């Protein structure tokens, strides 16, 4: 059975004190309410060690917002998979649309990052999704398939059991716009078909696919009710305790 997952991507937000307080509150809520979904939070990298030690991993997992494409060396500012593994990290977001756009990450770079994550037993939350003009020109299926195949074709088959995919329509991230539940289900089902056709039935059936585009407390129930949507990668709403816990509760 596929895991239900709700992951909060905090991006470049929250000072140290606020990050600790929010993580502590979320951990306590999960401990008290025992939601069906695995809860993951991805803080800024400078907080990773503290939050790993500050939350109970049976309730909340900590993820990195990125991972280096190289194992080690002269790559100032990067954090390697080996370094993340050495502090006990189990998850990392890879290929987020903001990094694709602002850091010019290509499918080839993302494939290298995935390979590093798999080598150190870190489960990647691998992000795919189309821009507005690609959706309007009806190229969204083509774009998403290309992103998936280009990033995964060089990976070892056995490593794909760790894969988590997050579909994030770029036009819906931080804009307040959201794909309708029907639109979201359509492309999640398409992603599962691509996985089946390219990598086999086991990968397709066992990979959790999350929706990530302006998920909030008001729309989470409808989105998560779709059969091929296994949870969400949540941005701004994950910074608000009440909203995020409502979203976690929406996973049934």
N, C-alpha and C positions, 0 to 999 in steps of 0.2 A: 504494500500500500504506500502511496506517495505521502510524504510528510506535508502537513500544513505548516506554513512558515509566514510570520510577519516580521519583516526586517525594517528597522528605522535607520535611515541614512541622515545623520546629523549635519553632513557637509561641513562648511567652515563657520559653525555657529557654536555658541555657548562658551562662557569662560570656565575656568577650572572648577570653581565652586558650584556653579550652576549645573555643569555636566555631572559632577558627583551626586548632587542632590537629585537630579532627574533619574539617573541610573539607579540610585538607591530606592527611590519611590516606585519605579517600574518593577524592580526586583521584588519588593515587598508585595506589590499587587499580584504579580504572577504567583508568588508563594501562597498567597491567600486564596486566589481564585482558580488556580489550576486549569488554565485555558487549554484547548486542544492543540493550538498552534505553538510551534517552537518560536520563541521570541529572540530576536537578534538585534543588537544595536551597534551602529558603526560611528564611533566618535572620531574626532581629530586624532591623528597619530600620536601626538604628544600625551594623550590621555590613556592610551591603550593599556599600558602596564598597570596603572592605578585602578582602572575599572575592571581589569581582569582579576585583580586581587580583591576588589570591593564588592563584586556581585557573586552570587552563588550560581555556578555554571549549570546546575541542574534546573535552574529557572530561567536564566538569561545568558545567552552567548554573546561574545564580543567579536566584532568583525573589523578588519581594516577597510578603509575606503578605497584602497589601491594596493598595488604590489609591483615590485620592480620586474622588468623583463629580463634582467641579468641576475646571475647568481651572486656575484660580488664584484668589487673593483671600484674604479674611479668614476662614480656616478653620483655626484654631489646632490644631496637632498632625497635620493631614493631610499626606500626601505625594502630589503630583500625578503623573499619567502623564508629563507633560512633564519633570518633575524626574527621574523614574526613567529615562526614555529618555536624558536628558542624561548619565547616568553609564554608559550602555551596557547597561541591563537589558532582557531580552527576554521575561520571563515574570512573571506576577503571579497569585496566588490571589485569586479574587473570589467572594463569596457563601458563604464558609464558614459552617457551621451555628452556630459559636460567635459569629460576628459577627451573624448573623441573630437569635440569641437575646439576646446580651448588649448588642449595639449597636443592636438593633431595626431591622436593615436589611430593607427591604421589597423586593419584586420590582422596583419602580420605581427604587429607589436602586441596586440591582444592575445594572439595565439601563443606568443612567447611567454606572456605573463601567465596564461593558463597552464602552460607546461611547467613553469616554476611552482605554481600553486600545487599542482598535482604531485610533483616530486616530493614536496614536503607535507603531504597529506592535509593540505588546506583546501576546504571545499569552496570553490568559487561561486559567487553570485554573478553570473555572466549576463551582462545587459545587452539587449538588442532592441532596435526600434527605428522607425522611419521619421523623417522630417515632414513638415506640413506639405511642402510642395510634392513630395514623393507620395503622400497619401492622396492628395488632390489629383495627381496624374495617374493614380491607380497602380503605382509601382511598389506599394508597400509590401506585398507578398514577395516580390523579387528581391527587394532590399533586405528584408529580414532573413530570407533563405540564404542569401549570399553571406551575410554576417555570420550566420550559424555555421555553414559549411566551411567557409574560409578559416574560421577560428578553431574548429573542432577536427577537421580532416587529418591534421598531423598529430593528434593526441592518441595515446595508447587506449585501446578499447576498454581495458580494465579500469582505467582512471575515470571513465565517464560515469561510473556509479556514484561519484562524489559531486556530480554536476548539479547546479541549480541555475535555472534561467529566469531572468526578469525581463519581461517585455515592457518597454517604456516608450510609448509614442512621444517623440521629442516635442511635438506640438502641444502636449498636455502637461509637460513638466513645469511646475511653478506658474502656470498660466491661469489656473482655475478651470481650464477646459478638461473634460474627461471623456474618454471613449465611452460610448454607451455600453451597457452590459452585453448587448448583442454584438457590437463591434469587437469588444474585448474577447468574448468567447470565440468569435470567428477566427481571430488571428492566433489565439492560444491553441485552438484545435489544429490550425495550419502548422504551427510550430511543432506540435506533437507528431503530426504526419511527416514533417521533414525529418525529425529524429528517427521515426520508424523507417522511413525509406532509406535514409543515409547511414544509420548506425544501429538499426535493429529494434525489435519489439521490446526487449527488456529495457533498453535506454528510454524508449518512448513512454513506456508504462510507468517507469520508476522515477523519472525526472520531475521534480517539483517545478512548476512554471508559475511565476509570480507576476502580478500586474503592478506597474509602477508609473502612474501618471495622474497626479493630483488626487490620490486616494485620500478620502476624509471620512469623518465619523458619519456623515450623511449618506454617502454612496457605497460604503464598504459592504453592507449587507447584500445589496443587489449584485455587486461585482463578484464577491466571493461565493455567491450561490451558483455561479456558472460551473458546469461540470469539469472544464479543463483548467480552471483557475484555482491554484492551490494556496493562495495567499497574496501578500502584497509587499512591494518595496516602497516604503513610505518616506516622503521627504519632509516638507514643512510641518505636517500634522504630527510627526513623530517627536517634535520639540515641545508639544503640548501634552502634558500627562493625561488629562481627561480624554482628549481626542484619541491619543494613541491607544489607551486601554480600551476604549470603545471599539476601535478598529480591530484590535486583537480579539475581542469578544465576538466580532462578526464572523470569524472563522468557525464554522460549524462542522 
